[in-house]
Amino acid sequence: MPHHISRQSCQRWDAQDPLASVRQEFELPTDLVYLDGNSLGAMPRRARERVENTLALEWGRQLIRSWNGACWFTKPRSLGDRIGGLLGAAPGQTVITDSTSVNLYKAIVAAARLRPGRHTILVERQAFPTDIYIATGAARAVPDTRIRLIDDSSELEQELTKDVAAVVLGHVDFRTGTLLDMPALTGMIHAAGALAIWDLCHSAGALPVVLDASTVDIAVGCTYKYLNGGPGSPAFIYVAHRHLDHIEQPLTGWNGHATPFSFSTEYQPHQGIDRLRVGTPAVLSMVALEGALDVWDQVEIDEIRAKSLRMTRMFAELLVDSGLDMLTPTQEHLRGSQISLTHPDAYAIIRALIDRGVIGDFREPDVLRFGFAPSYLRYVDVYDAATQLLDVLRTRSWNLPEYTERLLVT
Ligand SMILES: *Cc1c(COP(=O)(O)O)cnc(C)c1O
């Protein structure tokens, strides 16, 4: 282990950490180091309070009156603007609705319709598989349209032929943790006459995102990862102002109607971002997310990024001699908020580590993945996680039959 990093120095950094007090906003088991906030964020105390209050009062006592009285119906918009604020989006362009998968479907069909005469959707081969599956299904829904997989964003320029309507890119790669240059790639896509759709699942809440300034067309992302909205909390979709008046999304449900309560037979899309809504929002999940967003009011995303980079650098340094191969770029401008390492027995190693109270996860085929959520992680946690991992490797304690059997969710 590199001797310039000690547990004492980590404790010193924790004492000086401007984000240290934010940890108290979360309910976290004391015997756990949680490095999986990139998959399911920890539970903010405010989320519990908001859900309990909704159960007791808004639903329990006020019942149907809460759609107006507790502003249930407009939560997708009010929370959308709050998340938009974290993503460099001016109000009125972001709404909370559905899942990332469903929002991506709406985004791709809508983008293809904005570029009639062009029939190709580009998607990265290493994208999160749902993005590829959804792009395939969305392309089938638009006449003569198909997807083309690109091996790497470095190929984008040559792949941007005149037939490309839209490009779907993951801001941070879920497997490797590689961060793409959003403004530069968006500019390149626009220069070729296509639209840029960004998936922010692994960057929203993890690092600064500037959607408006990057001239992004459409963006989607989860709220249950770094934003801590809770298991299955609803996703967001952003559509730039310049497209909102004429964008046509395929799932024309009543919540996206200009006047849902006119109950008219004819579909008339809402004027603004509300047209991306579909059906009745999941209010309990929505209020949990609302509580989670209160935590974001106290933090600066630049501080999150600075701490995240320091933590990922430190974790990588602690593991230089571990025998694991680093998959995540070491250069800071190319790195999200995770460290991915490879080993042929990655799955068993992760299982052994979880049994020691250090939670990371495994991704096919051989990736040990560790996410760093600076709002509730301490530097000592990073140190302890690396120490445990090195010990699991040194003692080969992962080498047990029970650790090789795959669980349903990995
Ligand atoms: C987590 C994740 C998703 C998940 O989509 P859901 O519809 O919420 O299941 C999609 N895309 C990326 C890049 C992800 O990391």
The ligand as an SDF file (V2000), in Angstrom:
LIG
                    3D

 15 15  0  0  0  0  0  0  0  0999 V2000
  -29.1670    2.6140  -14.5500 C   0  0  0  0  0  0  0  0  0  0  0  0
  -29.2080    2.9200  -15.9960 C   0  0  0  0  0  0  0  0  0  0  0  0
  -30.3930    2.7980  -16.7240 C   0  0  0  0  0  0  0  0  0  0  0  0
  -31.6050    2.2040  -16.0520 C   0  0  0  0  0  0  0  0  0  0  0  0
  -32.7840    2.4740  -16.7040 O   0  0  0  0  0  0  0  0  0  0  0  0
  -34.1620    2.1530  -15.9600 P   0  0  0  0  0  0  0  0  0  0  0  0
  -35.1690    2.3850  -16.9820 O   0  0  0  0  0  0  0  0  0  0  0  0
  -34.2390    3.0370  -14.7680 O   0  0  0  0  0  0  0  0  0  0  0  0
  -34.1150    0.7220  -15.5070 O   0  0  0  0  0  0  0  0  0  0  0  0
  -30.3940    3.1980  -18.0550 C   0  0  0  0  0  0  0  0  0  0  0  0
  -29.2780    3.6850  -18.6420 N   0  0  0  0  0  0  0  0  0  0  0  0
  -28.1130    3.7910  -17.9660 C   0  0  0  0  0  0  0  0  0  0  0  0
  -26.8970    4.3330  -18.6300 C   0  0  0  0  0  0  0  0  0  0  0  0
  -28.0470    3.4010  -16.6290 C   0  0  0  0  0  0  0  0  0  0  0  0
  -26.9050    3.4850  -15.9650 O   0  0  0  0  0  0  0  0  0  0  0  0
  1  2  1  0
  2  3  1  0
  2 14  2  0
  3  4  1  0
  3 10  2  0
  4  5  1  0
  5  6  1  0
  6  7  2  0
  6  8  1  0
  6  9  1  0
 10 11  1  0
 11 12  2  0
 12 13  1  0
 12 14  1  0
 14 15  1  0
M  END
$$$$
